[in-house]
Amino acid sequence: MTFDYDFIFSNSVKLIVSLVLGALIGAEREYKGRNIGFRTIILITLGSTLFTILSFILGKDTDPARIASNIVTGVGFLGAGAIFREGANVRGMTTASLIWISAAIGMACGIAQYEFAILVTFTTLVILLGFTGVQKFIDRYNQERVYKIIIENNLDLKIEVEKKITSFRLKHQWMRQSKSNNDLVIEYEVRGAELNHEAFINHLSSNPDIKSFDV
């Protein structure tokens, strides 16, 4: 039995580079305590690299991209599992996008496009680390929250609540309404500056007409 040491070395380099780049992205996720962490990202990049290498080995005489093309499909299932709905909000979109781009980085390593893989990795880290402040700045002046407000079954009170939302320079959109015993349960999607949200919450807390509310 003979070993092709050049083949082993070249593919080992691909896997090592993939591991390091995956570790960089995974470390950022782990540091922020996200639901996808250090080891998961590494396994995604390594797996994508390995499948890309195997694709070119098994399909070199027919279709070298046959296996590699299915990586995108497989990663799609992983990404879908990371997305979940929390009330009116959708969570996990960033995580799903990271799974997708980590697989792409692994595939780039699998075809020895190291410069491209490194460039995309550092661009991804710049977006994750450097753009957080930009996102917080936007949220400070245009934040979206869902309010669930319970009042007496009185339409005049409902109109008064909606006028108060507007008076705090907030924009609202009615989502749903239901009746429970003698209570009216209303849900609004409200947008506006963070300070205006806080002022409106203080108003709800001190208003005796508001039986309860949830944000």
MOWO-V315073 format. One line per field, one symbol per residue. ss: DSSP state (H for helix, E for strand, C for the rest). burial: # if it has 9 or more other ideal C-beta (glycine too) atoms within 8 Angstrom, else .. Layout:
# MOWO-V315073
ss = ???
burial = ???
This chain:
# MOWO-V315073
ss = CCCCHHHHHHHHHHHHHHHHHHHHHHHHHHHCCCCCCHHHHHHHHHHHHHHHHHHHHHCCCCCCCCCHHHHHHHHHHHHHHHCEEECCEEECHHHHHHHHHHHHHHHHHHCCCHHHHHHHHHHHHHHHHHCHHHHHHHHHHCEEEEEEEEEECCHHHHHHHHHHHHHCCCEEEEEEEEEECCEEEEEEEEEECHHHHHHHHHHHHHCCCEEEEEC
burial = .......#.##..##.###.##########...#.###.#################..#....#.###.##...##.##..##........#..################...#..##.##..###.#..#.......#...#.########....##.###.###.#.#.#..........############.##.###.##.....#..#..
